[in-house]
Amino acid sequence: MTKDRKVNIGIVQTSCGDDLDQNMQKAIAGVEEAASQGAQIVCLQELFRSKYFCDVEDYDNFQLAEAIPGPSTEVFSAVAKKHDVVIVASLFEKRAEGLYHNTAAVIDADGTYLGKYRKMHIPDDPGYFEKFYFTPGDLGFKTFQTKYAKIGVLVCWDQWYPEAARITALKGAEMLFYPTAIGWHKSQDEQTNQEQHNAWQTIQQSHAVANGIPVIGVNRTGVEGDMQFWGGSYVTNAFGWLDYKAPHLEEVVKVVPVDLSKSDSYRIHWPFLRDRRIDAYSPIEKRYLDEE
């Protein structure tokens, strides 16, 4: 019998305002509150340092970017070391003059900067003009060996792609984290709102089922411009069961235990990895199979 291997996951779901320093202090306070509740790995929402600026195409917004590692990772390294907690922090990265990424940094519990993941899938939709700001990631899908677990980190729009979750899991991730910023436009009707949220939740639960690992999504809440960010941050177990789901319209700091030892049991009884036909999957490398 595999011994239980519990890891306490901290979720920090907040609203964001115009004051960058206030947003940063709210994030730090959230990490510290989660740590005080026993969190070992804490994930912050996507681009928590500011309002979600990608709702418009504005050159001034590039001033929000920073180097990674840089000022924010230095702050979180000190917080992580003080509280013995791993931190996943989503930041707007300035890589070079005119070259920017949507990036998640991972800080280990001793304050060590472990590295970064650059968002691979970049949306371009009304209210989400991310291609104006972000170059697609070029580091590939990554895992990070932290004090408490080997984690995979993906970002928001990556949530919709089973390939991203699968490759990260195949690299040994014991759980997946998704910092997120998604919401409802104020003009939408309630059925559309529910359809969108249900699709978002379902696709991510399916990543847990298909890969046999817990999945954690941390979304922002609050009204920004024409968008009501829908919160709903969550933790699934290794078979897609929702162990926790946050309310839509409230700020939340929540700690949820996950048992990593359950992955072995689910993968034994539902051996999807064993039965993969890796010899037959090369067509997936094509954009669309309209030519023989």
N, C-alpha and C positions, 0 to 999 in steps of 0.2 A: 504494500500500500504506500503510495506516494505521500510524504508528509506535507501538511499544509504549509504554504509559503505566502503569507499575507503581506501585502504592501498597501499602505494607506495613501490614497490619492486625494489631493486637494484641488478643488475647483474654485476659481475666483471669477465670478460673473458680475460685471459692473457696467454702469453707464459712463460715458466719457464726455468731457466738456472742452471749452476753449483753452483752459489753462493747462499747459503741458506739465508744469511742475505738480499741479494738483492731481492730475491723472497718474503721474508717477508715484506720488505719495499714497494714493488710493491703492495702487497695485502692490506697493511694498507692504502697506497695512494688511492687505488681503493675504499676502504670503505669510506674514507674521501671525495673523489670526489662524490660518490653516495649520501652521506649524504648532501653534499652542494647542490645537485640537488633535495633534498627533500625526499630521500629514508628513509623509516622507518624500513624495514627489508632488510638486505643485505646478499646475499649468495655468497660464494667463491667456486671455482672449487675444484674437488677432489685432495687431496694431493698436494696442491699448494706450500708447503714449499720447494719442490725439483722437479727435473725432475721426470717423471714417471719411477721409478726404477724397476717396476715389469716386464719390458721387458726382464730381465735376472734374473737368480737365482744366487745371489751373497751374501754370508754371511756378507760381509762388509756393505751392505745396512741396516742391522738391527741397525747400529749406528745412523740412521736417526730418530729413534723412540723416543718418549718422553712420560712422564706421562700426563694423562688428569684427573683432572685439573693439569696444570703445566705451564711451561714458556710461551707457546703460548697463552693459555687461559688468563693468567695474562695480557699479552699485549693487547689482544682484549677486555678484560673487561674494561681497561682504555679507549680504543678508543670508545667502545660502550657508556660508561658513558659520555664521553666528547661530543659526537655528538647525544646522545639520540636515538641510533639506535640499533636494534637487529642484531646480527651477527651469521650466520651459518658457521662454520669453519671446514673443513675436514682435519684430522690429522692422522698421523701414531702413534698409541698408543702402548706404552710399559706398559703392565698391570703387569707383573712380569717377573722374569728371564725366558727367553725362551717362553714367552706367549705374543703375539702381535695381535692387531686388526686394522682394517681399520675403523676409528671412526669419527663421526661428533659431534662436541661440539656446544652447543647453549648458547649464551650469551644474556641476556636481556638488554633492553635499559638503565637500571640503573647500568649496569656493573655486575649484578649478574650472576654467572654461574648456568644455569638451569639444566644442565645434558648432557648426551651423548647418541647417538645411535650407536651401533656397527653393521656394515654391515653384513647382514644375508646371502646373496648369494655371494659366492666367486668363481670367474671364474678360470679356468686353461686351457688356450689356447695359441697357439703361439703368443708371444708378450704380453701376459697378465698372467704371472705365479704367480697369487696372492695366490694360495694355499700354495706356498712355504713360504710366509711371514705371512699370516693372518689366525688366528683362526676364524671360523664363529661366528657371534654375538650370545650372550646368554641373552641379555636384552629384547628380543622380539621387536615387533613393537611399537613405542612410539610416543606420542604427547607432546608438550611443550606449556604451557600457557605463552605467552609473553605479553608485554604491548599492542601490537597492534592486535594480533590474536593468536588463538590456532593453532600451526603449526605441521605438520608431516614432518619428515626428513628421507629419505631413501638415499642410495648411489649407484650410477652407475649401476652395474649389477643387483641390485634390480629393475631397471627400466623395466626389461623384464617380471616381474612376477605380474600378476593382483592380486594375493592373497595378496602380500605385500601392494599394494595401497589400496585394499579393507579393509583389517584389520585396517590399519592406519586411513582410513576415518571413519570406524565404531567406532573408539576410539575418534571420535570427531574432527579430524583435519579439519581445515577450508581451508587449502591449503597444497599442497605437494611440498617439495623441494628435488631436486636430484643433489647434487654435483657429477661431472662426469669427467672421463678422457677416451675418446674414439676417435679413429682416423682411417685413411686409411693407410694400408701398402703401401710402395712405389712401390711394384711390381704389384699392382692391376690395372685392367683396369677401365675405367670410368663408364661403366655400373655396375660393381660390387660395385664401390664406391657409386653410386646413389642408388642402391638397399639397401645397408646397411644403408645409412643415412635415406632413406625414411622409412625403417622398424623401425628404432630407433625413428623417429619423430612420426610415426603413433601409435606405441604402447603406447607412453606417452600421446598423445592426447586422446587415448581411455580411459586411466585412469581418465582423467578429465570428459569425457562423462559418464562413468559408475558410477562415484561417485558424480558427480555434484559439483566439487570443482576445483579451479584453480590449475594448475600444472606448476612448474618452474624448468627448468634444466639449470645448469651452467657448461659448458664444457670448457676445455682448448683449446688453439690454439698453433700453432708453430710446427716446425719440431724437433723431438727428435729421434735420431738413424734412424731406418727404418720407423718411423711413422710420418705421417702428422696428427696431431690432428685437428679435423674438426670444432672446434668452434660450431657455430650454436646454441648458448645458446638461450633460448626462454621463453616466458610466454604465457600460455593459459588462457582463461577465464574458467568459470565453465561448459562450454559445449564443450570444446576442440578447440575453435576458437583461432588461433594464433594471440594474440595481439601484439607480437613482436618476431622477429627472428633475431639473430645477424649474421653478415657475417661469412664465414668460416675461413678466413685467416687473420683476423685483431683482435687486442686487442680492447676491448670495455668495457666501463663503461656506463651502461644504466639504467634509472629509468622508470618503467612502473607501472601505477596505475591499481589495480584490485579492482573490486567491490564485496565484499564478500556477500552483500545482494542478489546478483543474484542467489546464490546457492538455496535459498528457491524457487524462481520462476522456475528454471530448474527442481528441484526435484518434484515440484507440477505437472508440465506439462509432465514430463517424469519420472514417479514414479518407477524407478528401485529398489530403496530400499524398497518401499512398497511391491513390488511383488516378492521379493526374496523368494524362496522356501527353507527356512533354514532347513526344515524337510527332504529334499532330497539330501543334499550335503555331507553327511558323506563319500561317496566313494572318495572324493578328498583327504582324508587323506592317501590313498594308493599311492605307487610309480607308479604303473601301474595296470590296471584292467584286467590282463590276467588269473586270477583264480576266479572262482565263490565262 
